Amino acid sequence: MPLRRSKVLVKWIFENQHKLQTVRCCSSSLRYKELEESAAQPEPLAAPPSPAPNTRPHISPEISFKSDDLQVRLAAPYQLQPKPEAGDLGFGKFFTDHMLKVHYQRQLGGWQKPEIMPFENLSIHPAAKALHYAIQLFEGLKAYRGRDDKIRLFRPDLNMERMNLAAQRSGLPTFDGDELIRCITRLVQIDQEWVPHSETSTLYIRPTLIGTEPTFGIQAPESALLFVILSPVSAYYKTSTDGAVSIYADPNVVRAFPGGVGNRKVGSNYGPTIEATARAAKMGHHQVLWLFGPDHELTEVGAMNIFMVYINDQGDKQLSTPPLNGLILPGVTRRSILELASQWEDLTVKEEVLTMKRVIELNQQGRLLEMFGAGTAVVISPISRVGFLDEDISIPTMKQAQPVFQRVKDTLLAIQYGHIEHPYARIIS
Ligand SMILES: Cc1ncc(COP(=O)(O)O)c(C=O)c1O
């Protein structure tokens, strides 16, 4: 092409970039053809109507993407990521060679074909709704390599259900969770050498859904991007030498409130916890114990669900956690602990409101035995100290001969790493 003509073309592109937006944000797998063919048909349905909170998401598979459409583009040798030493892993610092992307474009009929591709940066319009109104959500689950060398996921269906509930709350498109599990399975299979050959490390899976529509206006986005990235991880955070954590309960800050989104895994729940966590750290604590209301109800600890073990009024050992009242994330670990422990005959298991007054009373009476946090990232985190107002409360968690937290942790790890066969673990490779 003569130089002058190409200069004119470059100038035209520069001046008309905005008109190319639709083209730029579409990848080769977008369904132009299918769209043309269905042009005569009625408009695709918008997101399904919101059901009452806490019900199962109303998903109709016709509007989901399909794992059968998955397209795979493998990384070239120069695109492979350097593999870290096991001792350097930390949490979420390294990423694998591939990622999964599924675009959603309302104008093009909704969900597009899922693609696995070499890990890459995202290119996102500065006006994308996710960047301004936190129209986004994320999930966290893990792939575990067992001693039999098989790779397992732990109850991924529950993560999918939670993801869809968060999507509904934020006006993001919902999808069929089984289809995403199949896509994630393929992604983990492709990057399977990144699943650590160790029982102290795992491959953390981070599905994320963001509203990408590049317009101001607080409305359900017309376009979105679902992506999944993988990160080999070891310890989530530092503990004291005995493996326990110290937590600080500040009654002046709340993580969630009734009618809010404490029960949804949306990014806007996490950014605002940083200042309080840093303040707790300055006072020598590892995490924040999130309280709510005039009775100082215990809700969660850091990014974990909270559990307490104590001797109840009947003289029995009881494992308790606060009920799912909208302030609390319905943790997969929480639910699994409740289900597993309720089969143990020597333990009473209860969901009940727990207050700081009750913690202090039980502790003074010598009936409080243990406190611990539970979540996918940490599994179980025993708590040995609680800072509250002017008090520094010692919790005898690490002094128990046969602590419940250890039994719970051993049981979960045995399922996750395949020491015992259990329906919670799904073998994927
Ligand atoms: C606020 C909060 N609570 C609890 C949990 C534990 O949930 P799960 O067991 O599903 O990891 C998490 C982690 O996702 C969390 O962020």
The ligand as an SDF file (V2000), in Angstrom:
LIG
                    3D

 16 16  0  0  0  0  0  0  0  0999 V2000
  -16.0900  -13.5890   53.7190 C   0  0  0  0  0  0  0  0  0  0  0  0
  -15.8430  -15.0460   53.5550 C   0  0  0  0  0  0  0  0  0  0  0  0
  -16.3880  -15.9090   54.4210 N   0  0  0  0  0  0  0  0  0  0  0  0
  -16.2040  -17.2330   54.3110 C   0  0  0  0  0  0  0  0  0  0  0  0
  -15.4440  -17.7670   53.2980 C   0  0  0  0  0  0  0  0  0  0  0  0
  -15.2720  -19.2400   53.1870 C   0  0  0  0  0  0  0  0  0  0  0  0
  -15.9930  -19.7580   52.0980 O   0  0  0  0  0  0  0  0  0  0  0  0
  -15.5350  -21.0830   51.3880 P   0  0  0  0  0  0  0  0  0  0  0  0
  -15.5320  -22.1400   52.4260 O   0  0  0  0  0  0  0  0  0  0  0  0
  -16.5560  -21.3330   50.3380 O   0  0  0  0  0  0  0  0  0  0  0  0
  -14.1870  -20.8380   50.8380 O   0  0  0  0  0  0  0  0  0  0  0  0
  -14.8500  -16.9070   52.3780 C   0  0  0  0  0  0  0  0  0  0  0  0
  -14.0360  -17.4320   51.2950 C   0  0  0  0  0  0  0  0  0  0  0  0
  -14.4510  -17.4600   50.1880 O   0  0  0  0  0  0  0  0  0  0  0  0
  -15.0640  -15.5190   52.4880 C   0  0  0  0  0  0  0  0  0  0  0  0
  -14.5260  -14.6630   51.6160 O   0  0  0  0  0  0  0  0  0  0  0  0
  1  2  1  0
  2  3  1  0
  2 15  2  0
  3  4  2  0
  4  5  1  0
  5  6  1  0
  5 12  2  0
  6  7  1  0
  7  8  1  0
  8  9  2  0
  8 10  1  0
  8 11  1  0
 12 13  1  0
 12 15  1  0
 13 14  2  0
 15 16  1  0
M  END
$$$$
